[in-house]
Amino acid sequence: MVGEEAITFRSIAETLGKRLDLPVIRVENAAAAAHFGWFAHFAARQMSASSARTRQELGWLPIQAGLLEDLQGDDYFCD
């Protein structure tokens, strides 16, 4: 389940790149297969998730940090 919607692949990559001090580059569609390998199909898709149905049917309300905020924390990475 997600608390926020429409987080782009680019935003996730930029957040991880900044957190890990790694460069983030734009990869054109023609080069995506060579760059991403088996993951290219997923990286190229415009996919989104929504918690609207969960919120409606179960009354769920997110209280934790959002994905990008969470990725900026120390829980995922060792310094």
N, C-alpha and C positions, 0 to 999 in steps of 0.2 A: 504494500500500500504506500501511496505517496501523499505527502502533505501539500506539495506544490506542483504546478503543472508547467509544461513548456520550457523545461531546461534543455538548452541545446547541447549537442555533442561538443560544439566549439567551446561553450562555457565550461563544461566539465574538463575538457583538455587544457584550457587556459588556467583553470584553478589548480589542476594537478601539476602543470608545468611550473607555475609560480611557486607552489608549495615545495616542489622537488628541485627547484632552480634548474629547470631544463627548458630548452627552446621549444616553442610551439610553432609549427609551420603550417601553412595552408597547402593541402595536397589536391591538385586538380583531379577531376573524375577519371581522366585517362590514366593517371599514375596511381590511382587508389588501390587497384588490385596488387600491384607490385609492392606498395608501401605497407598495406594492411594485411595482405595475405588472406587467410580464411575469414578474417573479420571485416573485409571490405564491404560485403553485402550489408552488414548491419550498420557500418559507419555511414554508408550512403543513404540510408533510409531516413525519412522524416517520421519518427515514431514519437508518440507522446502517451503519457499515462495520466489517468485521472482518478481521483478518489471520490468523485461525486456520488457514485452508486453506493460505495461503502459508507460514506457519510449519511446518505439518505436512509439506507436500509438498517444500518447498525447504530446510527447516531455517533459514529466515530469522529473524534476531533483530534487532529494532530497537535502534540504538545512538545515534541522533540525538535531539535534544530533541523533546518532544511538541508538538502543534499550538499549544496555548495558551501554553506556555513560549516557543515559537519566535516567536509573534506579539508577545510582550512585548519581544523583542530589537530591535536596531537594523537588522537586515537588510532589513526591509520598508519602513521609513519614513525619510524625510529630515527632519532637524531644522532 
